[in-house]
Amino acid sequence: MAVARVTMEVENDGVAVITFSNPPVNALALPIFEGLKQKFTEAMRRIDVKAIVLTGKDGKFSGGFDINVFEMVHKTGDLSILPDVSVDLLVNVIEDAKKPTVAAIAGLALGGGLELALGCHARIAVPKAQLGLPELSLGVIPGSGGTQRLPRLVGLSKAVEMMLSSRPIMSEEGKELGLIDAVVPLEELLKVSRQWALDIAGRRKPWIRSLHIMDKLGSLPEAHDLIKMARQQAKQTAKNMPQHLACLDVIEEGVIHGGYIGVLKEAKVFKELVASVTSKALVHVFFAQRATAKVPNVTDIGLKPRMTKKVAVIGGGLMGSGIATALILSNIYVVLKEINSEYLLRGIKTIEVNIRGLVSRKRLTQDNAEKALSMLKGVLDYSEFKDVDLVIEAVIEDVPLKQKIFSEIEKACPPHCILASNTSTIDLNIVGEKTRSQDRIVGAHFFSPAHVMPLLEIVRTEKTSPQAILDLMTVGKTIKKVPVVVGNCTGFAVNRNFFPYSQGAHILVNLGVDVFKIDRLITDFGLPLGPFQLQDLAGYGVAVATTKEFSSYFPDRTFYSPLVELLMKNGRNGKNNGKGYYIYEKGSKPKPDPLVLPIVEESRRLTNIMPGGKPITVTDQEIIEMILFPVVNEACRVLDEGIVVRASDLDVASVLGMSFPSYRGGIVFWADTVGANHVYRSLKKWSQVYGNFYKPSQFLEERASRGIPLSAPVSTPSASRSRM
Ligand SMILES: C[C@H](O)CC(=O)SCCNC(=O)CCNC(=O)[C@H](O)C(C)(C)COP(=O)(O)OP(=O)(O)OC[C@H]1O[C@@H](n2cnc3c(N)ncnc32)[C@H](O)[C@@H]1OP(=O)(O)O
């Protein structure tokens, strides 16, 4: 267990170096604040101390305020455990002190960590240190003066951008902006900081209290305009979240009434937001995401991940080229195999387009793009497979083809090589049936576009070895994905969980609800696309294939809607040919197409499920629930069958794989905020009127009747069906 502590050393030059330590990221836990206050008070008192250097231990300044404290507040509702750091420590003890303090920043200074540094009188950083205020991503605002000091150091526009995006900058940019006073190598960090502190004390360098400087804020009308524009933008990009507008209000308060008044308002709003449901949800997602790295019997049995230097990707289609892109971007050598040179060239071209796209969006430098592309080699046979550490097969969903490939790669690859399939539906036991290497066969299910979407579903069978899972998790982390380990079943965790999403939407349309209204309500709820626009984007082939697959495994709860086939019959293929539920034209937003309405009518006539032949009457809230509660119901089955290690893994998977709004905490977390009982009773009612699709699962019924949250651990998966 890590111990949070603060130490102080005073040397002959009269500089007190105060070092705080709380591995692994020096999070500012409550004892750190206590320790800082004590050491600063001592340093101010001692006559042998002329100046202070504040630093974090082990090559990191700080990852910010201890987020566990937020969790504690969420559990207990007790806001009094939040310390008054902002005025008590930062203003009174550090910034307004009679001795200067210099922050020596290595590694990172985020959130409260950066705010601590902003309260110092100068900041020295190592190259490439990350500096940012990501509090909004946790549903709060900076609470230790960041909303006031950052604009005063870097200017209002940049500060607003940094806070609203939560994205950090590097120390080099910080230096240009005036946030950092000097960038020096790690070996010189303390030496330069000590001298800087002495120079301030000796008035050879400026003694700057950043809360009081004004010159970078611009005129009041300029500030008003900038904040007004940011508000308009936030209303669109951050709807349903209070922290963005709250942050802008607090910044504005300081611009109008001065930094100190701003700090007081900031502290008040910060506390209010810590208690908000949005913060509760986002903090949950933060810890849930980290929990996915802990997989029982894989990460806790002393195994060491093996290095993966070279990966073979089979298939240069959309998925294969996306996967290869993600790998080469992280400096992993890739051989891309195709069956002929035409397909191979097409695959390589797609990868080049992916990489150039990142350059044009300024996400990648030209140099790094060239470096990434130099890690790629196209091949037409298996000769390059003799020294690969991992193969990812990404060909079409065809069982005999996959089986053939797996028996070939078993022979072509070294015995340690992991044999992974990117299948999204096919049982991995069947994929590997013709090999004797079941222990190294695993699913590596990426989400399209694979170089962009952050989730990697790692699917294990009963036979997959812990080492293979660990190695794939490590590759996933290296290529900046969040790996979630799941069990083997139809659709695995994410696709299976969200199959009822589009089914529910189709039932509603056939019951008489408007297609476009459904999409609008779902996007208002927070998903980026409604179910019908999503179907347009994915292509109707996917919809038809998944319905076929799922209906054969889950016939009791598959609804057959003829709508997609009718659309295809009418020459509509979704975004592919510019005509789906919506019309797609270059350069303009998708427009609902009224010509779809007669096709919808035809579908309704064929299914004939409207009670009394009339459209049903439902509220907007019910429409959302009739689509999302069946998803919750399926999540319950997934939990019951032990497909995921813990409920929060499904939250992460739903947020990162299906873009379920993170500020609602993920599918299970959200269901618990709604209440298992309400979900159960609603489903039960609908199942009586509209049929089996809505029938509550046994797991849901049990949890609802016993008042147990859906997220509570599953003691024993029912009927010995655990897949993990
Ligand atoms: C008053 C203030 O304004 C309020 C605040 O400061 S709110 C906090 C603001 N800070 C942040 O949002 C930063 C959150 N942390 C991060 O983004 C990332 O953890 C990081 C960039 C610091 C490090 O990333 P990475 O190296 O990938 O390590 P990561 O796995 O995320 O974290 C390592 C461990 O540190 C923990 N950790 C990271 N930051 C933490 C924090 N601020 N508080 C508590 N624990 C933290 C993680 O939970 C994880 O714990 P685990 O090993 O038990 O799972």
Ligand as a Chemical Component Dictionary entry (heavy atoms), coordinates in Angstrom:
data_LIG
# 
_chem_comp.id                   LIG 
_chem_comp.type                 NON-POLYMER 
_chem_comp.pdbx_formal_charge   0 
_chem_comp.three_letter_code    LIG 
# 
loop_
_chem_comp_atom.comp_id 
_chem_comp_atom.atom_id 
_chem_comp_atom.alt_atom_id 
_chem_comp_atom.type_symbol 
_chem_comp_atom.charge 
_chem_comp_atom.model_Cartn_x 
_chem_comp_atom.model_Cartn_y 
_chem_comp_atom.model_Cartn_z 
_chem_comp_atom.pdbx_ordinal 
LIG C1  C1  C 0 -9.134 20.247 -7.028  1  
LIG C2  C2  C 0 -8.698 19.746 -8.385  2  
LIG O1  O1  O 0 -8.941 20.743 -9.321  3  
LIG C3  C3  C 0 -9.414 18.512 -8.738  4  
LIG C4  C4  C 0 -8.531 17.533 -9.440  5  
LIG O2  O2  O 0 -7.335 17.638 -9.478  6  
LIG S1  S1  S 0 -9.314 16.227 -10.122 7  
LIG C5  C5  C 0 -8.009 15.227 -10.739 8  
LIG C6  C6  C 0 -7.443 15.762 -12.011 9  
LIG N1  N1  N 0 -6.518 14.833 -12.539 10 
LIG C7  C7  C 0 -6.847 13.971 -13.496 11 
LIG O3  O3  O 0 -7.965 13.966 -14.008 12 
LIG C8  C8  C 0 -5.799 13.010 -13.925 13 
LIG C9  C9  C 0 -6.320 11.605 -13.787 14 
LIG N2  N2  N 0 -5.306 10.627 -14.098 15 
LIG C10 C10 C 0 -4.925 10.380 -15.371 16 
LIG O4  O4  O 0 -5.364 10.979 -16.326 17 
LIG C11 C11 C 0 -3.952 9.266  -15.567 18 
LIG O5  O5  O 0 -4.081 8.385  -14.482 19 
LIG C12 C12 C 0 -2.469 9.734  -15.629 20 
LIG C13 C13 C 0 -2.274 10.519 -16.932 21 
LIG C14 C14 C 0 -2.141 10.602 -14.440 22 
LIG C15 C15 C 0 -1.551 8.502  -15.597 23 
LIG O6  O6  O 0 -1.930 7.610  -16.614 24 
LIG P1  P1  P 0 -1.288 6.118  -16.696 25 
LIG O7  O7  O 0 0.168  6.230  -16.572 26 
LIG O8  O8  O 0 -1.889 5.496  -17.893 27 
LIG O9  O9  O 0 -1.757 5.376  -15.381 28 
LIG P2  P2  P 0 -3.227 5.019  -14.876 29 
LIG O10 O10 O 0 -3.419 3.550  -14.987 30 
LIG O11 O11 O 0 -4.249 5.912  -15.456 31 
LIG O12 O12 O 0 -3.095 5.422  -13.335 32 
LIG C16 C16 C 0 -2.231 4.711  -12.464 33 
LIG C17 C17 C 0 -2.899 4.606  -11.140 34 
LIG O13 O13 O 0 -2.973 5.909  -10.572 35 
LIG C18 C18 C 0 -4.309 6.187  -10.177 36 
LIG N3  N3  N 0 -4.547 7.609  -10.372 37 
LIG C19 C19 C 0 -4.211 8.366  -11.426 38 
LIG N4  N4  N 0 -4.562 9.639  -11.197 39 
LIG C20 C20 C 0 -5.135 9.669  -9.989  40 
LIG C21 C21 C 0 -5.699 10.703 -9.195  41 
LIG N5  N5  N 0 -5.726 11.970 -9.591  42 
LIG N6  N6  N 0 -6.219 10.354 -8.003  43 
LIG C22 C22 C 0 -6.168 9.089  -7.556  44 
LIG N7  N7  N 0 -5.638 8.076  -8.262  45 
LIG C23 C23 C 0 -5.132 8.377  -9.468  46 
LIG C24 C24 C 0 -5.160 5.341  -11.101 47 
LIG O14 O14 O 0 -6.434 5.112  -10.546 48 
LIG C25 C25 C 0 -4.328 4.083  -11.204 49 
LIG O15 O15 O 0 -4.555 3.348  -10.039 50 
LIG P3  P3  P 0 -4.526 1.714  -10.090 51 
LIG O16 O16 O 0 -3.149 1.368  -10.539 52 
LIG O17 O17 O 0 -4.844 1.327  -8.700  53 
LIG O18 O18 O 0 -5.577 1.309  -11.075 54 
# 
loop_
_chem_comp_bond.comp_id 
_chem_comp_bond.atom_id_1 
_chem_comp_bond.atom_id_2 
_chem_comp_bond.value_order 
_chem_comp_bond.pdbx_ordinal 
LIG C1  C2  SING 1  
LIG C2  O1  SING 2  
LIG C2  C3  SING 3  
LIG C3  C4  SING 4  
LIG C4  O2  DOUB 5  
LIG C4  S1  SING 6  
LIG S1  C5  SING 7  
LIG C5  C6  SING 8  
LIG C6  N1  SING 9  
LIG N1  C7  SING 10 
LIG C7  O3  DOUB 11 
LIG C7  C8  SING 12 
LIG C8  C9  SING 13 
LIG C9  N2  SING 14 
LIG N2  C10 SING 15 
LIG C10 O4  DOUB 16 
LIG C10 C11 SING 17 
LIG C11 O5  SING 18 
LIG C11 C12 SING 19 
LIG C12 C13 SING 20 
LIG C12 C14 SING 21 
LIG C12 C15 SING 22 
LIG C15 O6  SING 23 
LIG O6  P1  SING 24 
LIG P1  O7  DOUB 25 
LIG P1  O8  SING 26 
LIG P1  O9  SING 27 
LIG O9  P2  SING 28 
LIG P2  O10 DOUB 29 
LIG P2  O11 SING 30 
LIG P2  O12 SING 31 
LIG O12 C16 SING 32 
LIG C16 C17 SING 33 
LIG C17 O13 SING 34 
LIG C17 C25 SING 35 
LIG O13 C18 SING 36 
LIG C18 N3  SING 37 
LIG C18 C24 SING 38 
LIG N3  C19 SING 39 
LIG N3  C23 SING 40 
LIG C19 N4  DOUB 41 
LIG N4  C20 SING 42 
LIG C20 C21 SING 43 
LIG C20 C23 DOUB 44 
LIG C21 N5  SING 45 
LIG C21 N6  DOUB 46 
LIG N6  C22 SING 47 
LIG C22 N7  DOUB 48 
LIG N7  C23 SING 49 
LIG C24 O14 SING 50 
LIG C24 C25 SING 51 
LIG C25 O15 SING 52 
LIG O15 P3  SING 53 
LIG P3  O16 DOUB 54 
LIG P3  O17 SING 55 
LIG P3  O18 SING 56 
# 
